[in-house]
């Protein structure tokens, strides 16, 4: 994606517990921490991370097609779930984790391998003690909106 070699795997619970959420997500973005293996399977990358905002990118290919010949909506859903959840994660203090309780997406335009690189940007809307919410936008290289969504995440002690 960005011309860099990525490591894939997991970050241990003990290692995560000693990091702020922002340090964790920035480690994913800068490559000092491994991305999850789903990122390898689907070919996406975390490329930007600031407090409350995360960007994930992917290059749709023939491997992502549904029987109708367009990119399966599951790719858009995964990119949006990832960028929104990681945006919430980026606001967490050491010792806290989060998980998606629910998310909703709307698919607006078909995605094909010819669409080129797609970009999912997640931004936190609200962060409380137990619940965080975020919105996400999936766009093409020309900035056209392909899909959008919202998420609610449960925040817990890790």
C-alpha positions in Angstrom: 0.0 0.0 0.0 2.4 2.6 1.2 5.4 0.7 -0.2 6.4 -0.5 3.2 6.7 -4.0 4.7 4.2 -4.6 7.4 4.2 -7.0 10.3 1.0 -8.8 11.2 0.0 -10.5 14.5 -1.3 -9.4 17.8 -0.1 -7.0 20.5 -0.3 -8.8 23.9 -2.8 -7.7 26.5 0.1 -6.8 28.9 1.8 -4.6 26.2 -1.5 -2.9 25.4 -2.2 -2.2 29.1 1.0 -0.3 29.4 0.2 2.0 26.4 -2.3 4.8 26.0 -4.8 4.2 23.2 -3.2 6.9 21.1 0.3 5.3 21.5 -1.2 2.0 20.5 -3.0 3.3 17.4 0.0 5.4 16.4 2.2 2.3 16.7 -0.1 0.6 14.2 0.1 3.5 11.8 3.9 3.9 12.0 4.6 0.2 11.8 6.2 -0.2 15.2 3.3 -2.5 16.2 1.9 -5.3 14.0 -1.5 -4.9 12.3 -4.1 -7.6 12.9 -4.1 -10.5 10.5 -7.5 -9.4 9.1 -5.6 -6.4 7.7 -3.3 -8.8 5.8 -6.3 -10.9 4.6 -8.2 -7.9 3.2 -5.1 -5.8 2.3 -5.8 -2.7 4.4 -3.4 -0.4 6.3 -3.7 2.1 9.1 -1.9 5.2 7.8 -2.8 8.1 10.1 -3.6 8.4 13.8 -4.2 11.4 16.0 -6.3 11.8 19.1 -9.9 11.0 18.0 -9.1 10.5 14.3 -7.8 7.5 12.3 -7.4 6.8 8.6 -7.4 3.3 7.1 -6.7 2.7 3.3 -7.1 -0.2 1.0 -6.7 -1.0 -2.7 -9.8 -3.0 -3.9 -8.9 -5.9 -6.1 -10.5 -9.0 -7.7 -10.0 -10.8 -4.4 -12.7 -8.5 -2.9 -15.5 -9.1 -5.5 -19.0 -10.4 -4.7 -20.9 -12.6 -7.2 -22.2 -9.4 -9.0 -18.7 -8.3 -9.8 -18.4 -5.3 -7.5 -16.5 -5.2 -4.2 -18.3 -6.9 -1.4 -19.8 -4.6 1.1 -18.0 -6.4 3.9 -14.8 -4.6 2.8 -16.4 -1.2 3.3 -17.9 -2.4 6.6 -14.5 -3.7 7.9 -12.7 -0.5 6.9 -15.3 1.7 8.6 -15.5 -0.5 11.7 -11.7 -0.4 11.9 -11.3 3.4 11.5 -14.1 4.3 13.8 -13.2 1.8 16.6 -9.5 2.8 16.4 -10.6 6.5 16.6 -12.3 5.7 19.9 -9.3 3.7 21.0 -7.0 6.7 20.3 -8.8 8.6 23.1 -8.3 6.0 25.8 -5.9 6.3 28.8 -3.6 3.4 29.8 -5.4 0.4 31.1 -8.6 0.9 29.0 -9.8 -0.9 26.0 -12.8 -0.8 23.7 -15.0 -3.0 21.6 -17.7 -2.3 19.1 -21.2 -2.7 20.5 -22.9 -1.9 17.2 -22.3 -0.1 14.0 -24.3 1.0 11.0 -23.2 1.7 7.5 -24.8 3.1 4.4 -23.3 2.0 1.0 -23.7 4.8 -1.5 -21.7 3.9 -4.6 -20.4 0.7 -6.1 -16.7 0.0 -5.5 -14.7 -1.9 -8.1 -11.0 -2.7 -8.6 -11.0 0.3 -10.9 -12.0 2.6 -8.1 -8.4 2.7 -6.9 -7.3 3.4 -3.4 -10.2 3.9 -0.9 -9.8 5.8 2.3 -11.8 5.3 5.5 -11.6 8.2 8.0 -13.0 7.7 11.5 -13.7 10.7 13.9 -14.9 10.5 17.5 -18.2 12.2 18.1 -18.5 11.6 21.9 -16.3 9.9 24.5 -17.7 9.1 27.9 -16.5 6.9 30.7 -18.2 3.8 29.4 -19.3 4.6 25.8 -17.6 6.2 22.8 -19.3 7.0 19.5 -17.6 7.8 16.2 -18.5 8.4 12.6 -16.7 7.2 9.5 -16.5 8.2 5.8 -15.2 6.0 3.0 -14.1 8.0 0.0 -12.3 7.4 -3.3 -9.2 9.2 -4.7 -11.4 12.0 -6.0 -13.0 12.5 -2.6 -16.4 11.0 -3.6 -18.3 9.5 -0.7 -18.7 5.8 -1.2 -20.1 4.8 2.2 -20.5 6.2 5.7 -21.3 5.0 9.1 -21.5 5.4 12.8 -20.4 3.2 15.7 -21.0 2.8 19.4 -18.1 1.3 21.4 -18.0 -0.1 25.0 -15.1 1.2 27.0 -13.7 -1.1 29.7 -10.7 -1.7 31.9 -8.3 -4.0 30.1 
